[in-house]
Amino acid sequence: MSLSATQISASLPRIRELLDNWKSSPSVESKEKGNEPKQATTTGREVIVAFRTRPTLSWEAAMLAEQVRMTSDQQIEKDQEESLLCSGITMVDQNPGVTVAHVPTMKWNGPAITHKVFDSDLAFGPRVSTEEIFQKTIEAQDMIPLVLSGGVACVLAYGQTGAGKTYTMTSLETFVARSLFENATKLGAEMQSQVPQNTSDVFEITTTFVEIVGKSVYDLGGEHNADGDRKPVSIGEDKLGKVRPDLISSRVTTAAELEAVIERCLSHRRSAATTRNAASSRSHAILNIRVKNLLIPELEDGEFFLVDLAGSERYEDRKAHSAELMEQSKENNKSLLALKECVRSRAKAAAEDGFVHIPYRSSRLTWVLKAIFDMEETRPSKTLVIAHVSPHIQDVSHSVNTLTYAAPFRILPPRRAPAPYDAEDPRTWGNKSTITWLRDAFKEQKKLRRENEWRRQDADARLQGKCLHPLMPFQNTQDCIIDLESFCPDPQGGTFLARMYGAEWVQKCLKHRNSALGVDEDALVFAIQQDGLSVYLDFAQLLVIARTKSRNAVMKNRRVVEHTPDDYEPPQKTLVERMAEDDRFEYQSQYTDDRIRVIARGWMEKGHPSTTVYMDVYKATVADFLKAKAEAQAAGDDKTKDAEDNIVEYISFADIVV
Ligand SMILES: Nc1ncnc2c1ncn2[C@@H]1O[C@H](COP(=O)(O)OP(=O)(O)OP(=O)(O)O)[C@@H](O)[C@H]1O
């Protein structure tokens, strides 16, 4: 049985002893020191997961002591308050991240500890600064160049209320603002033959800021956002399927201007005191920075979403809430559940290259973030999830919930044998075939440019009553305006090019331009901007066709299941959604290959032991449940009749889909 914060505080001497034993055990030593540092396999991945443990705050010992005094008859003197602090989280490795949560439990012979290990791409301990986190995540993952090149980047800060989400996001927003303008100046210079006078000659940068409170979306960008006279903004999609709520957007031309807009918007955000945080943000805050490339208007706008999510709360945290806070808390938890579903499905879709349904319209939060979830979105995207936890052992059950929520986002692509060469699928091309395709594609563009120029001159000549000589057949010259061997160096092939996004492709072409041709530099830059983009579009088209073909093949092989009479009618809502809405159940759900673990906590509070059922929810039928129950009972699991009946009732709502 797990312990409450007060019970943990009372058993601290024994818990400390157990922790010391664990820390000096050889298995931890080998994890910390024995292994060679492994590189995180984040290349090409769309979703990256990081954990951050915040440091202890100066007033926390006093707060914990107060909590213990209020809930037990334990006497704690002022000078003993510090002794209540004990770490419940150990960061074993930073890259890839290995974090251990120490969960105190009570056994027949006294307190014990279960050590739960959570893997992530990166893990940051209490002493790591937000600047270092920025460098190792957003900078290392090239998220700013991605946005400046027409891609979509997203950072999601998740965690228990008071775990440090707003602290991290406020600093990250400042670092992003500065780095965005630094990179824009550098890229702008690379994209022009002469250094531009101003970044705003190359990029138009605009920003919006919204807050989602319960089911309502509010614009934080307006001047009069004081509570009371705020009007919610409606969300919808335009004819092209883009989500563009009617928001006040500010154009910014320097990092200082962007920082000032962010600060002004944040001052409009709603907060309230909770038992865990004196200034708790009660909403999801979404900063959107949109970048338009003025030199290549054909490219789609790049977008950066920085999302400070509302704190996740458990039933115990909500008990002291007013009815309004309780309602908001319920809505927030629901949207966090929807977000989990979408991020995980997105990561799965990217890793498996098959068809995955992403239910982004199921909450306002995920709908606003459609650009990162929509399977039809053509822009490349990268999402960073930072899960925040408190360092204290008294908070460890919250921390386990947070880490359990975030860890499954880290979906590693399956190891596959290299696919055989297919002329129509660029993902199967080696270096030689890629260079040959590029050479032919650039040659074709050169031929088209020559023909167009001849037609233009011929039309001019005709206006003057003259006639041009017919165009000579195109010479099969090997001269390409790009140094292709540097553009796609050996052994890189089609997948290397497939990872490039539009503007990056054009920038690379400009960087590796073949100046040895003796052509005027400005004319060469102009030709590369035209031809480079056309070749990119041809390549992207080939890729889309190849991907669609493999997706269709996956769809064809999907199993069609006929419902048996034992099955229930497919309901409107899933089991997970039903339980999230019902306060009688405080449940944890942990996905492992579509399996879910349901814990009926409401019954524990009434003195019943916990009921844990492992089910495959997507195929759940009552027959499945009864079988699982019988197996659990045979294995000696302790259950109560009431809890079983309730779970049967809830299972009967589950979707019966495959
Ligand atoms: N890494 C850190 N270093 C120093 N102080 C921190 C750190 N992280 C958080 N804090 C402090 O902890 C307190 C709570 O942090 P914060 O408000 O960011 O939590 P939160 O997760 O956003 O909470 P909520 O969901 O309730 O808004 C603040 O006083 C903040 O300054």
The ligand as an ORCA input file, in Angstrom:
! r2SCAN-3c Opt
* xyz 0 1
  N      14.233     25.193    -11.689
  C      13.787     26.051    -10.729
  N      14.673     26.804    -10.031
  C      14.243     27.642     -9.056
  N      12.950     27.818     -8.719
  C      12.029     27.109     -9.376
  C      12.395     26.183    -10.414
  N      11.287     25.614    -10.899
  C      10.264     26.162    -10.204
  N      10.700     27.054     -9.311
  C       9.854     27.820     -8.365
  O       8.809     26.960     -7.938
  C       7.573     27.647     -7.800
  C       6.480     26.959     -8.625
  O       6.893     27.005     -9.975
  P       5.874     27.285    -11.182
  O       4.896     28.355    -10.856
  O       6.702     27.431    -12.408
  O       5.108     25.898    -11.177
  P       4.000     25.383    -12.230
  O       4.351     23.970    -12.544
  O       3.895     26.321    -13.377
  O       2.700     25.411    -11.340
  P       1.162     25.616    -11.813
  O       0.804     24.481    -12.687
  O       0.421     25.590    -10.529
  O       1.136     26.921    -12.496
  C       7.841     29.081     -8.243
  O       8.059     29.861     -7.085
  C       9.130     28.975     -9.051
  O       9.891     30.169     -8.986
*
